[in-house]
Amino acid sequence: MTKARALVLERQHELALRDIDLPLDVGPGMVRIAIHTVGVCGSDVHYYTHGRIGPFVVNAPMVLGHEAAGTVTAVGEGVTHLSVGDRVCMEPGIPDPNSRASRLGMYNVDPAVQFWATPPVHGVLTAEVVHPANYTFKLPDNVSFAEGAMVEPFAVGMQAAAKAKIVPGDTALVLGAGPIGTMVALAALAGGCARVIVADLAQPKLDISAQYQGVIPVNIREKNLVEEVGHLTDGWGVDVVFECSGSPQAWKTIMDLPRPGGAIVVVGLPVEPTTIDIAGLSVKELRIESVFRYAHQYDRAIALIASGKVDLKPLISETFAFEDSKAAFDRAVEARPSDVKLQIRVAG
């Protein structure tokens, strides 16, 4: 173990920048990475404000942060695809490679997965981390560290788009224009959707998503969403609904939104169990898919960003210095409608 300065969640509502013991020895198949940029995720903020997410409870001091990019500083035995000096981003969930879920290719749902900043696993808001090379991805020269730190949330969007089984020319609807909802919309467009309707209560968030060609913003404070979808689709409905808000209210009318034979992809997680209209589901023969993080999406996400087909830079609202990490989290707690993604620059 090595003493390292990090942003530590001591307990609910209490953050500290201080030294903490972290494992930094580089074993076989591992790389050490100097962290450059880390995104502030909603789950990080939730641990800060609530001290838990479902069964994951902060019972001991924990380093926050899991959306990260940096530079390789040391390479362990057996690593051949990465070298010292490589700019990289890291997939934060490490499964048991021999688990049944991993052998099925669904390593993201392996019950034994070790995920950064999920109790009791430390995150990466610190100077250096050690990580398996197989979950560390080289960034192309034209992809910045800031964009590299956006690959993690964009991978959620990629997973959702893959689960939707999009057909070129589809019309999709995204409920919720937060960071994940906007990432889902971009992934859906990249996956072949001709247009994506994005619905939210906050006009500033809709204005940000509306910067992208193919996005149709709908403010549901001002318009009835079911009527608007009917108008935009000649009464047929959308091919795919991505539920990204996590609001139980969304499920009250969600069956009215897809076309017959369409799909609903669940991305947002309601805090409490939610009632589903099974009859409404059945009479349209709708398909429901769910998303938990992502699997096999990092390479594809990086390729789309590098190609220029997906531009995530407009979603970065503000970048804070490492010494101002607590201010970054307090800003995130405010949940300003104009904020999409806040980042912390650890190096430089």
C-alpha positions in Angstrom: 0.0 0.0 0.0 1.1 3.6 -0.7 0.1 6.8 0.8 -1.6 8.9 -1.9 -3.6 12.2 -1.9 -7.2 11.5 -2.9 -10.8 12.8 -2.6 -12.2 10.7 0.1 -15.9 10.3 1.1 -15.5 9.9 4.8 -19.2 9.3 5.4 -22.4 10.7 4.1 -22.2 14.5 3.5 -18.4 14.6 4.4 -15.7 14.9 1.8 -12.0 15.4 2.4 -8.8 15.8 0.2 -6.3 13.8 2.2 -3.7 11.0 2.1 -5.0 7.5 2.1 -3.4 4.1 1.6 -4.0 2.8 -1.9 -2.6 -0.3 -3.7 -0.1 0.9 -6.4 2.1 -2.2 -7.0 2.1 -3.2 -10.6 1.6 -7.0 -10.9 1.4 -9.2 -14.0 -1.2 -8.1 -16.5 -1.6 -4.7 -14.8 -0.7 -1.1 -15.7 -0.2 2.0 -13.5 -1.9 5.1 -14.8 -1.3 8.8 -13.9 -4.8 10.1 -13.7 -5.5 13.3 -15.8 -9.3 13.9 -15.9 -12.2 12.4 -13.9 -15.9 13.0 -14.5 -18.3 13.6 -11.7 -21.0 10.9 -12.0 -24.5 10.9 -10.5 -23.6 7.7 -8.6 -20.7 9.5 -7.0 -23.0 12.4 -6.0 -25.6 9.9 -4.7 -23.0 8.3 -2.4 -22.0 11.8 -1.2 -25.6 12.8 -0.4 -27.2 9.5 0.6 -24.3 7.3 1.7 -25.6 4.4 -0.2 -27.1 3.1 -3.5 -29.4 0.1 -2.9 -27.4 -2.6 -1.1 -24.1 -0.7 -1.6 -23.4 1.2 1.6 -20.5 3.5 2.5 -19.4 1.9 5.8 -15.7 3.1 5.5 -13.8 6.0 3.9 -13.9 5.5 0.1 -12.2 7.4 -2.8 -14.7 8.6 -5.3 -14.6 8.7 -9.1 -14.9 6.2 -11.9 -15.0 8.1 -15.2 -11.3 8.6 -16.0 -8.5 9.0 -18.4 -4.8 9.3 -17.9 -1.3 8.2 -19.0 0.4 4.8 -18.5 3.4 5.2 -16.2 4.3 1.5 -15.7 3.5 -1.8 -17.4 3.4 -5.2 -15.7 4.7 -8.5 -16.9 2.8 -9.9 -19.9 1.3 -6.7 -21.1 2.0 -6.2 -24.8 -0.7 -3.8 -26.1 0.2 -0.9 -23.9 3.4 1.1 -23.3 4.6 3.7 -20.9 3.4 7.1 -22.2 0.2 5.8 -23.8 -2.8 8.0 -23.3 -5.7 5.8 -22.1 -9.2 5.5 -20.6 -10.2 2.7 -18.3 -13.3 0.6 -18.0 -14.0 0.7 -14.2 -15.7 -2.7 -13.6 -13.5 -5.7 -13.2 -15.3 -9.1 -13.3 -14.2 -12.5 -12.3 -13.1 -13.8 -15.8 -14.1 -17.4 -14.8 -17.6 -16.5 -13.6 -20.6 -17.9 -15.5 -21.7 -14.4 -16.5 -18.3 -13.6 -17.9 -18.2 -16.9 -19.8 -21.5 -15.9 -21.4 -20.1 -12.6 -22.4 -22.2 -10.7 -19.9 -19.4 -9.7 -17.6 -21.1 -6.5 -16.5 -23.7 -8.5 -14.6 -21.1 -10.7 -12.8 -22.1 -10.6 -9.1 -18.4 -10.5 -8.2 -17.6 -7.5 -10.4 -15.3 -5.0 -8.6 -16.4 -1.5 -9.7 -14.5 1.7 -8.9 -16.1 3.9 -6.3 -18.7 1.3 -5.4 -18.3 0.3 -1.7 -15.9 -1.1 -0.6 -13.8 -0.5 -3.8 -11.9 2.8 -4.0 -12.3 5.1 -7.0 -9.8 7.1 -9.0 -9.9 10.7 -7.8 -6.2 10.5 -6.9 -2.9 10.9 -8.7 -2.3 7.3 -9.8 -4.1 4.0 -10.0 -3.3 0.4 -10.9 -5.7 -1.3 -13.3 -5.9 -4.5 -15.4 -4.4 -3.8 -18.9 -7.3 -5.7 -20.5 -9.7 -3.1 -19.2 -7.4 -0.2 -20.2 -7.9 1.3 -23.7 -5.5 3.5 -25.7 -6.9 6.8 -26.8 -6.3 8.0 -30.4 -4.2 11.1 -30.8 -7.3 13.2 -31.7 -9.2 12.2 -28.6 -8.5 14.4 -25.6 -8.3 13.3 -21.9 -11.6 15.1 -21.3 -13.2 13.1 -24.0 -11.6 10.0 -22.8 -13.2 10.5 -19.4 -16.5 10.7 -21.2 -16.2 7.3 -22.7 -17.6 5.6 -19.5 -21.0 7.4 -19.5 -21.1 7.2 -23.3 -20.6 3.4 -23.1 -23.9 3.3 -21.2 -25.6 4.9 -24.2 -23.9 2.5 -26.5 -25.2 -0.5 -24.4 -28.7 1.0 -24.5 -28.5 1.5 -28.3 -27.3 -2.1 -28.8 -30.0 -3.5 -26.6 -32.6 -1.6 -28.6 -31.7 -3.4 -31.8 -32.0 -0.2 -33.8 -32.8 -0.5 -37.5 -31.5 2.3 -39.8 -34.2 5.0 -40.1 -35.8 4.3 -36.7 -37.3 7.1 -34.6 -36.4 6.9 -31.0 -37.6 8.8 -27.9 -35.4 9.5 -24.9 -37.1 10.3 -21.6 -34.7 12.5 -19.6 -32.1 14.9 -21.0 -29.5 14.5 -18.2 -26.0 13.3 -19.0 -27.0 9.7 -19.6 -30.1 10.6 -21.6 -28.1 12.8 -23.9 -25.5 10.1 -24.3 -28.2 7.6 -25.2 -29.6 10.0 -27.8 -26.2 10.4 -29.4 -25.6 6.6 -29.4 -29.0 6.0 -30.9 -28.3 8.5 -33.7 -24.9 6.9 -34.3 -26.6 3.5 -34.3 -28.8 4.4 -37.2 -31.8 6.4 -35.9 -33.0 9.0 -38.3 -34.2 11.2 -35.4 -34.4 11.1 -31.6 -37.1 12.9 -29.7 -35.7 14.0 -26.3 -38.2 14.9 -23.6 -37.5 16.7 -20.3 -38.8 19.3 -17.9 -35.7 21.5 -18.0 -35.4 23.7 -21.0 -31.6 24.3 -20.5 -30.9 20.6 -20.8 -33.1 20.4 -23.9 -31.3 23.3 -25.5 -28.0 21.4 -25.0 -29.3 18.2 -26.6 -30.9 20.2 -29.4 -27.5 21.3 -30.6 -27.1 17.9 -32.2 -28.6 17.3 -35.7 -31.4 14.8 -35.5 -32.5 15.6 -32.0 -36.1 17.0 -31.5 -36.5 18.5 -28.0 -39.9 18.4 -26.3 -40.5 20.3 -23.1 -43.0 18.2 -21.2 -43.9 21.2 -19.0 -45.4 22.8 -22.0 -46.5 19.9 -24.2 -48.3 16.7 -23.8 -45.7 14.0 -24.7 -48.2 11.4 -25.9 -49.8 13.9 -28.2 -46.5 15.3 -29.4 -45.2 11.8 -30.3 -48.5 11.1 -32.1 -48.1 14.3 -34.1 -44.4 13.5 -35.0 -45.2 9.9 -36.0 -48.6 10.3 -37.6 -50.2 8.4 -34.7 -48.0 5.3 -35.1 -45.6 5.8 -32.2 -41.8 5.6 -31.9 -39.7 2.5 -32.7 -37.8 2.7 -29.4 -38.4 4.4 -26.1 -35.3 4.9 -23.9 -36.4 5.5 -20.3 -33.5 7.5 -18.8 -35.2 9.6 -16.2 -35.6 7.0 -13.5 -38.9 8.6 -12.6 -41.8 6.3 -11.7 -44.1 8.9 -13.3 -42.7 8.0 -16.7 -44.2 4.5 -16.5 -47.8 5.8 -16.2 -48.0 6.6 -19.9 -44.9 4.9 -21.4 -47.0 2.2 -23.1 -48.7 4.9 -25.2 -45.4 6.0 -26.8 -44.0 3.0 -28.8 -45.4 1.7 -32.0 -46.9 -1.8 -32.0 -44.0 -4.2 -31.9 -41.7 -1.5 -30.6 -39.2 -1.6 -27.7 -38.7 0.1 -24.3 -35.1 0.1 -23.1 -34.9 0.8 -19.3 -31.8 2.8 -18.5 -32.9 5.0 -15.5 -33.4 3.3 -12.2 -36.3 4.3 -10.0 -35.5 4.3 -6.3 -38.6 2.2 -5.5 -40.4 -0.7 -7.3 -42.5 0.7 -10.1 -45.9 -0.4 -11.5 -45.9 -1.5 -15.1 -49.1 -1.7 -17.3 -48.8 -5.3 -18.5 -52.0 -5.1 -20.5 -50.7 -2.0 -22.4 -47.5 -3.9 -23.0 -49.2 -7.0 -24.2 -51.7 -5.6 -26.7 -48.8 -4.0 -28.6 -46.5 -6.9 -28.1 -43.8 -4.5 -26.9 -40.3 -5.7 -26.0 -38.7 -4.5 -22.8 -34.9 -4.5 -22.5 -32.8 -3.4 -19.5 -29.3 -2.0 -19.2 -26.8 -2.4 -16.3 -23.6 -0.4 -17.1 -22.1 -1.9 -20.3 -20.1 -4.8 -21.8 -17.9 -4.8 -24.9 -18.6 -1.1 -25.7 -15.4 0.8 -24.9 -13.7 0.0 -28.3 -16.8 1.0 -30.2 -17.3 4.2 -28.2 -13.7 5.3 -28.7 -13.9 4.6 -32.4 -17.1 6.7 -32.8 -15.6 9.6 -30.9 -12.3 9.4 -32.9 -14.2 9.3 -36.2 -15.9 12.6 -35.4 -19.4 11.1 -35.7 -20.0 11.7 -32.0 -18.8 14.9 -30.4 -19.1 14.9 -26.6 -17.2 18.1 -26.0 -20.3 20.3 -25.8 -21.5 18.2 -22.9 -18.6 19.2 -20.6 -20.1 22.1 -18.6 -17.1 23.0 -16.4 -13.7 21.6 -15.3 -12.4 22.0 -11.8 -8.9 21.7 -10.4 -8.1 18.7 -8.2 -7.8 21.0 -5.2 -11.4 22.2 -5.9 -12.9 18.7 -6.0 -15.2 19.3 -3.1 -16.5 22.4 -4.9 -17.1 20.3 -8.0 -19.2 17.9 -6.0 -21.2 20.6 -4.2 -21.9 22.1 -7.7 -23.1 18.7 -8.8 -25.4 18.5 -5.8 -27.0 21.7 -7.0 -28.1 19.9 -10.2 -28.2 23.1 -12.2 -30.4 22.6 -15.3 -27.6 24.0 -17.5 -25.0 21.5 -16.3 -24.5 18.2 -18.1 -21.1 16.9 -17.2 -18.7 18.3 -14.6 -15.1 17.1 -14.7 -12.1 17.3 -12.4 -8.5 17.7 -13.8 -6.2 15.8 -11.5 -3.0 16.5 -13.4 -1.8 19.7 -15.1 
